[in-house]
Amino acid sequence: MPGSRSYNPHMGHWLAPLLLFASCANAGAASDGLSEAYRGAQDALVEPAGENIPAPAAPADHPGLRRGLRLLYKNVDCRDRSFCLDAGNENVMVENALEFKRRFDALAQGAAPPSVTWRKIGYGVMEVEFDSLMKRGSDHPSNKVRGFVYFPRNYEKCNVKYPATLIVQKLSDTLDSERDIAKFGADSDRGVVMAIYLPHFGPRRGDASFITKDPEAFEDNVLQALLDIHQSYLALKALPGVKQDDIGMMGLSLGAMVGLISAGIDPVFDRYGTNVGGGDLANIVTYRKSGDVDSATGRVLKDIDWSVDRARFFISRFDAITWSFNAKKKSFLMINAKDDELISKSLSLDPLVEGYAAAGSTVRSIAHQGTHVFHAKQVGYWDSLTKVMLPMLNFMGPTSWESQECSQNGR
């Protein structure tokens, strides 16, 4: 390779960032997902259509959503018949999904690129801030989207256009591993990389949490996250040194879940990458409720007392599998752990891949010998490098030889 850059997998500086994934933990939570006609008190879950409640008229067609819902339930052993997929409940769930999409579109459609405040904090890195499309009161910290953007060393020096990637965070109040991944991508001339805080994390926390047992609050948090991702896309696309048709999104754990939802609700990115992500959030919620609570995710979700059937019914309105047929002709990279205690292959991954394939998208799946919480020693350093770190870096884009030659020639 030209210059001093070397990608020898035995070099120690490639192994260091692998340990940063040790803090990755992910979760989803539940949303009632019912239209106003079916809403009860805010603290009460709303019942689906039953004998005494007439099902709403079937929404006109929407075959993609119906196929997505059937994939969501394809491998499910649904035991509470009032929350299973039948003709009446399918109509309710389709209407709920459409209502969620209408809420998103009402705020996102026609939005101009955000006015970004840039603050240089180091060589090749800027701290950024811009308005969220969703407001929560005059001075709420989540009204502003905050994050960091890393630039290749020759950005805007040699008339080179770079790919761009947005990294969406895991469940954490810091962006330590996300920023390290972004820095590695930019330093290796793969492109411009932005990492953002989701609502209610880090400097956006305030007195609330992203994951909550309040269904309406969680639904609002997911909606705001999708809107913030949309604005981040517009901010990246507006940069003069970014290729307009090569902007991707990569999610880590919680960010992977949200990113896959975005791929269906708002498929504006050209490519999507996930690390330990998937669909069927209901299965994740209920595992964490009864399983491992010795983690940040577990401690947040341990008090959620919904059954898996009830949770799936409500979350279906924005589940990634429900919306998978809307992600048409996209490119997906999905990195998962074979022994993931949180992500079920049959419930969370296989239906999602099937939906994306039916929509004409391509999916590259990589599985490593590990668990949801990443430990390089457990996975093995070679597999950690070749099945996790390098695929993520390559997802950001190839090393720009044009940029490196420009640098060497002093242009």
N, C-alpha and C positions, 0 to 999 in steps of 0.2 A: 504494500500500500504506500502511496506517496506520503511524504512528510514523516513525522514522528509518531503518528497514530498507529497503534498495534492492537489487534483484537485476539491476541493469543489467549485462549481460554484458561491457561494456567497462570495468567498474571493475577496477582493478589488484588489489584484494585478493582477487578471485575467481581471478585467474590464478596467484597465488603457490603455492597448494597443488598445482597441477597438476605442478609440477616435482618434488614429493615422490615421485611414482611412479617416478622414475628408478631407484630402487634395488630395484624389485620384480623378484624372480626366483623361479621356482617349480620344484618338482620333486616327483616321487614316487620311491618306491624299491620294492624287491621283497620279497615275503613268500612263504614256502614254502606256507602255506595248506593243508597236508594234516593230516588227523586223525592221532591218535597212532599208529594202526595203520600209517601210511605214513611216519612220521618216522624219519629216520636220525640220524646224529650231528648236533650243532648246527651244525657248520661245513659240512655237506654238504647239497646240495639233494636233495630226495626225488623219486624217479622216479614218474611217473603209472602208472596201471594198464597193464600190458602183457601179453605172452603168458604170462609166468610168474607174474604176480600177478593173482589173480582180482579183477575189479571188484566193489566192494561192491554190495549190493542197492540197486536204485533207490529213492531217498527218495520217500516217498509224495507224488506230485503235485508241489507247489510250482511251478505253471505260471509264476508271475511271475518266479521266479529263472531258470527255463529260458529264458523269452523274453528276459530280460535278458542271459544268457550268449550267446544267439544274436545279439543286437544287438551285443554286445561283439566278436564274431568276424565280423560281417556284412561289413565292408569290409576284412578282414584277409587278407593273402596269407601264410597259414601254411605254412611250408616244412618244419618239423621235425614229421613226422606224429605222433611220440610225444607231442607237446604240443599238438596241434590239437584242435578240438572234434569229438569223435565220441561215440557213445552211452556208451562206458565212461568216458571222461574227463568227459563232462557230469555223470554220476552222482557222480564224485569231487568235481568242482567244486561241485556243489550241496551235497553233504555238508559240504565245507569252509566254504562260506558260512554254512550253518546253524550249524556249530560256532562260528564267529566271532560270530554273532548271539547264541548261547547264552551265550558268555562276557560279552558286553556286558550282556545282560538280567540275568544273575546279579548284577551289581554295580549296575545302574541301576534296576531295577524296585523300586518302593516307596521309593526314596530321598527323604528329606525335603529341603526347601530347606536349603542349607548355612548354617552359622553364619558370617556374614561379619564380618570385622574391617574397620572403616571408618576412614580417616585423611584428614582434609581437608588438601589440599596447595595449594589455590588457590581462587579464586572459582568456584563451580559445578563443582568437580572433586574427586573423592575417590579415593584409592588404596585398593584392596580386596585382601583375601586370604582364602581359605577352603580347606578340605581337599579334596584330590582323592580321588575314590572308589577310586583305584588307588595302592597304596603300594609303594615301592621300597627299603625299609629305613628304619630309625628316623629318620635325619636327612638323607635325600636331598632336595635342594632342589625336585625336581619333585613332592614330596608335597603341596605347597601350590600352589594356583592363584593367580596374581598378575595384577593388571591395574588398570584405571582406569575410573571411571564419570563421565560428564559429564551435568550436569542443565541443563534449560532454566532461564532466570533466574527464572521465576515458579513453579517446581516447588513444589507443596504450599502455594502462597499463595492460589490462587483456585479451589480445588476442580476443577481441570482435570486430566483424565486424558490421558496422553500415550502414543503408541506407544513401543516400545523396540526397540533394535537391538543385536545383538552383532557386533563386528568381530573376525574371526579373521585373524591376522597372516600376512604374507609371510615368506619365509626371511630372517630378520634377528634380531640380538640386541637390537634397539631397536624401539620402537613409535612412532617419530617420525611417519611419515605416517599411521598408524592413529589416533594421538591427535589429529593436526590435523584429520582427517576427522571424528572424533567431536566435536571442539570446534565445528567449523563446523555440524554437525547440531544440536547442542544450542543454540548461540548463535542459530540462526535459528528456534528454537522448534519444531523438527521432532520432538523426542522425547528420551528418555533413551538414551544411547549408552554401551555398555561395550566396551572393548578388552582382550583378554587375551593373555598369553604362552602359547604352546604348550609342552608338555613339552620340556625341554632347550634352551630359548632364554632369553637374558637372565638374570634372577635365578634361573631354574629350571634352568640348564644343568648344573651339577655337572661331572663328568668324562666325560659321554656326549654323543652327538649324536642329534638326532631322525632324521635320514636316515643310515642305516647299511647296509652290505652284509650284515650279519648278519640273516637273514630273520626269525628269532624276535624279535630285538630290535626290528626295524622294525614288525613286527606288533603288539607290545606298545605301541610309541609311538603308533601309529594308534589303538589301542583306548583308551589313556589320553586322547588328544586328544578322542575322541568322548565319553568320560565327562565330561571337563572342560567341553565344550560343553553337555552335558546339565545339569550343575550350574549353569552360567552362566545357562541358560534359567530354571531354578528360582529363582535369585537375582533375576533381573529380574522374574519374574512375582510374586514376593513383595513388591515395592516398592509402597507404597500409591498412588503417583501414576501407575502404569502400567496401560494398557488390557490386560486379561487376554487378549483375542482379537486383539491386534495386536503381536506380538513377532516380529521378523525376525532373520535372520542374514546378514551380508555377509562374504565372504572375499576376500582379496587374494592372488592368485598361489598360493603354497603353501596359504594359508588357504582359497582358493576350492576347491582340490582336496579338502581335508579337509571343508569345508562341504558339498560335493556328496555325499561319502560319508555324512555325517551325515543328509542329506535322505532317504536310502534306509534306513539302519540305524535311525534314530531320528527320524522326521519329526514332531517336536513343534512346530517353528516354523511360523508362519502364512505366511511369505514368505522367499524365499532370493534373495540377490543375489551375483553373482560378478564379479570383474574378472580377466580372463585365467585362467579356470579351465576344467576339462573332465574327461572320463573317460579311460579307457585309460591308466593310469599306466605301463604297460609301455613304451608307445611313447615316453613322456617320459624314462623311465630310460635307455633304450638310445640315444636321441638325444644325451643329455648325455654318455653314456659315450664316444661316438665323435665328437661335434661340439664345440660351443663349451665349452671348459673354463676360459675366462678370466672366471670369475664365481664367486661364492660357491657357487652350486648346482653348477656344473661341477666345481669343485675337490672338493666332497664326493663326487660320483658317478663321478668319472673312473676309479676302480678297480673299479667293479662290472662283472663280466665275464660276465654272463648274456646269452644270446641273447634277442631280443625275444619269441620264441615261448615260451621257458622262463619268462621273467619274467611274461608275460601269464597263463600257466597258474597260477602261484602267487599273483599279485596279485588274480586274479579273485574271490577270496573276499570282498574288501571293495571292489572297484572300484565307482565310482558307477554305471556302466552296468549292471553285474550287478544292482544293487538299485534301478534306476530305476523299475520298476513298483510299488515299495513307496511311492513319493512320490505319494500320491493327492490330487488336488484341491488342490494347492498353487500358489502364484504364484512364478514365477522371473523374475529379470532377469539376463541373461547378457551381459556386456560383453567383447568379444574384439577382438584385433588381426588385421587382414586378413593381415599379413605375419608373423604369429607363427611363429618358428622352432621353437617347442616344442609348441604345441597344434595338432594336425592337425584340420582341419574334418571330414574324412571319417571319421577314426578316433575323435576325442575329443568332437566336438560334435554332429554329425548323429545318431549313434545315441542319444545322451543325450536330445536334444530329442524324438526319436521315442518313446523310452520314457516320458518325462514326459507327452507328449501322449496316449499310449495309456492312461496312468493317470488321465487326466482333469485334469491340471495345465495351467496356461497358462504359456507361455514368451515373454517379450519379448527378442529378440536384437538387440544393437547391435554393429556392427563399425566400428572406426575405422582410419584409414590409419597403422598403426604396427606395432611389433614387440612381442615379449613384454616386454622391458624398456622402460618407457614414457618417452618424451621429448616434452614438449609442443611443442617447436619442430619436431620431425619430424612429429608428427601435425597440427600447425597449432593455433593457440590457440583459434580458434572451435570446431573439432571437439573439441578437448580439453575445452572448457567444455560443449558441448552433447551430446557423446557419451560423456563420462566423468564429469566432476565433478557436473554438475546431475542426471543420472540417478541417481547414487549418493546425492546429497542427497535427491532426491525419493523414492527408495526408503525412506529413513528415515521419511518421513511428510510431509504437507503442513505448511506453516507454520501454527501455531495462532493464528488470529485471535482466538479467545476469550481466549487468554492475553494477547495484546497489548492487546486492549481492556480487559481487567482491569487491566493495568499502567497504561494511560493514565488509567483512571478512578480509580486509587488504591485499588481493592478488593483 
